[in-house]
Amino acid sequence: MMVADDAQREATHFKNRVLDLVDTYLKKQPASPFVLRFIMPLVDIVAGSSQDERQLSDKARGIIRSRFGKVKDVPTDVDIEQVTLIATNLHLQARKAHSSELLSILSLCGIYLSRILAQLKAEKPLLESYRESLVDFTTRKNSSLNAHFFQDFIKRFPVLAWGLRQNLLDQCRKSINGYRQGQVLQLLELLVSLLPSIVCLI
């Protein structure tokens, strides 16, 4: 039993060192196209670590928040299809997230990828992901999504979010219950409140 515990500690220590290397790379090379390869593995650590690996989960969460949530430079020399695929997978995972904490991390990564797609003028696949998530949020009873997931996007990208106005109106009518309908109305209210900034940015 002691041998197994020692092996577990060694494995955890090794993973911690790998995360340190990842953090260093993301800090030094924020505009590298290879940055995209780290998003889903880091999310998987946050989502799939056991209680014994809480330290790993916390470290991965910290890396995501500091290297994707606060970064000023994003990769531009990247394949749009690759970015779209990662964004699609993030949205799929968000719809089944087992905690609001994980959903917050997924939303942050989604915003990061939105920045990249917006710079690449690839708004269509970006909006499609949010449309599909909006349908899931409003019509599926067991959806793990919450209003904050969409608020984050609307606040950061009001001009792009304006493209969802008709979808918000449609889904308001199709909402599974009054509570979800009320949340969609709040999203519409937020979007309309940002109209002055949208006009200025267009």
C-alpha positions in Angstrom: 0.0 0.0 0.0 2.9 2.4 0.9 4.5 1.6 -2.5 1.2 2.5 -4.3 1.0 5.8 -2.3 4.6 6.7 -3.1 3.9 6.0 -6.8 0.8 8.2 -6.6 2.8 11.0 -5.0 5.5 10.7 -7.7 3.0 10.8 -10.5 1.3 13.9 -9.0 4.6 15.6 -8.5 5.5 14.9 -12.2 2.2 16.2 -13.4 2.7 19.4 -11.3 6.1 19.9 -13.0 4.6 19.4 -16.4 2.0 22.0 -15.6 4.7 24.4 -14.5 6.4 24.0 -17.9 3.0 24.5 -19.7 2.5 27.7 -17.6 5.9 29.0 -18.5 5.4 28.3 -22.2 2.0 30.0 -22.3 3.5 33.0 -20.5 6.4 33.3 -22.9 4.6 32.5 -26.1 1.1 33.8 -25.8 0.8 34.4 -29.6 2.0 31.0 -30.7 -0.5 28.9 -32.6 0.6 25.9 -30.4 -1.2 27.6 -27.5 -4.5 26.1 -28.8 -3.3 22.6 -28.1 -3.2 23.2 -24.4 -6.8 24.4 -23.9 -8.7 21.1 -23.9 -6.0 19.1 -21.9 -6.1 21.8 -19.2 -9.9 21.8 -19.2 -9.8 18.0 -18.9 -7.6 18.3 -15.8 -10.0 20.7 -14.2 -13.0 18.5 -15.1 -11.6 15.1 -14.5 -9.1 15.3 -11.5 -10.0 13.3 -8.4 -10.2 14.6 -4.9 -6.6 13.4 -4.4 -5.5 15.5 -7.3 -7.2 18.7 -6.2 -3.9 20.5 -6.3 -3.5 19.7 -10.0 -7.0 20.8 -10.7 -6.4 24.1 -8.9 -3.2 24.7 -10.7 -4.8 24.0 -14.1 -7.6 26.3 -13.2 -5.1 29.0 -12.3 -3.2 28.6 -15.6 -6.4 28.9 -17.6 -7.5 32.1 -15.7 -4.1 33.8 -16.0 -3.0 32.7 -19.4 -6.3 32.7 -21.3 -8.4 35.1 -19.2 -6.0 38.0 -18.8 -3.7 37.6 -21.9 -3.4 40.6 -24.2 -1.9 38.8 -27.2 -3.7 35.9 -29.0 -2.6 33.7 -31.8 -3.6 34.9 -35.3 -1.7 32.6 -37.5 -4.0 29.7 -36.8 -6.4 27.5 -38.8 -10.0 28.7 -38.4 -11.4 25.1 -38.6 -9.1 24.1 -35.7 -10.3 27.0 -33.5 -13.9 26.3 -34.5 -13.6 22.7 -33.5 -12.1 23.5 -30.1 -14.9 26.1 -29.5 -17.5 23.5 -30.5 -16.1 21.0 -28.1 -16.1 23.6 -25.3 -19.7 24.4 -25.9 -20.7 20.7 -25.9 -18.9 20.2 -22.6 -20.4 23.3 -21.1 -23.9 21.9 -21.8 -23.0 19.0 -19.6 -20.7 20.7 -17.0 -21.0 19.1 -13.6 -20.5 22.4 -11.7 -20.8 26.1 -12.0 -17.1 26.4 -11.3 -16.3 24.2 -14.4 -18.8 26.1 -16.5 -17.1 29.4 -15.5 -13.8 28.0 -16.8 -15.4 26.8 -20.0 -16.9 30.2 -20.5 -13.6 31.9 -20.1 -12.0 29.6 -22.6 -14.9 30.2 -25.0 -14.3 34.0 -24.7 -10.6 33.5 -25.4 -11.5 31.5 -28.6 -14.1 34.1 -29.5 -11.3 36.8 -29.5 -9.3 34.7 -31.9 -12.2 34.0 -34.2 -13.3 37.7 -34.1 -9.8 38.8 -35.1 -9.9 36.2 -38.0 -13.3 37.7 -39.1 -14.8 34.2 -38.5 -18.0 35.4 -36.8 -20.3 32.8 -38.4 -19.0 29.6 -36.7 -18.6 31.6 -33.5 -22.3 32.7 -33.4 -23.5 29.3 -34.5 -21.9 27.7 -31.3 -23.7 30.3 -29.1 -27.0 29.8 -31.0 -26.9 26.1 -30.4 -26.0 26.6 -26.7 -28.8 29.1 -26.4 -31.3 26.5 -27.8 -29.9 23.9 -25.3 -30.2 26.4 -22.4 -33.8 27.4 -23.2 -35.3 24.1 -24.3 -33.5 21.3 -22.4 -34.5 20.8 -18.8 -31.2 19.3 -17.7 -29.0 21.8 -19.5 -26.0 22.8 -17.3 -25.7 26.2 -19.0 -26.6 29.3 -17.1 -27.3 33.0 -18.0 -23.7 34.0 -17.0 -22.4 31.9 -19.8 -24.1 34.1 -22.3 -23.7 37.3 -20.3 -19.9 36.9 -20.5 -20.1 36.8 -24.3 -22.6 39.7 -24.7 -20.5 42.0 -22.4 -17.2 41.2 -24.1 -18.5 41.2 -27.7 -21.6 43.3 -27.9 -21.3 43.9 -31.6 -21.1 40.1 -32.4 -23.8 39.4 -29.8 -26.1 41.7 -31.6 -26.3 39.0 -34.2 -28.1 36.8 -31.7 -30.9 39.2 -31.1 -33.5 37.4 -33.2 -32.4 34.0 -31.7 -32.9 35.5 -28.2 -36.4 36.6 -29.2 -37.2 33.2 -30.7 -35.9 31.2 -27.8 -37.8 33.4 -25.3 -41.0 32.2 -26.8 -39.8 28.6 -26.9 -38.3 28.5 -23.4 -39.1 25.3 -21.4 -40.4 27.3 -18.4 -41.0 30.8 -17.0 -37.7 30.9 -15.2 -35.6 30.3 -18.4 -37.8 32.7 -20.2 -37.1 35.4 -17.6 -33.4 34.8 -17.9 -33.5 35.2 -21.7 -35.4 38.4 -21.3 -32.6 39.6 -19.0 -30.1 38.7 -21.7 -32.1 40.8 -24.2 -32.2 43.6 -21.7 -28.4 43.5 -21.3 -27.9 43.5 -25.1 -30.2 46.4 -25.6 -28.5 48.3 -22.8 -25.3 48.0 -24.7 -26.7 49.5 -27.9 -24.9 52.8 -27.5 -21.5 51.0 -27.4 -22.6 48.8 -30.3 -23.4 51.8 -32.5 -20.1 53.5 -31.6 -18.1 50.4 -32.5 -19.9 49.7 -35.8 
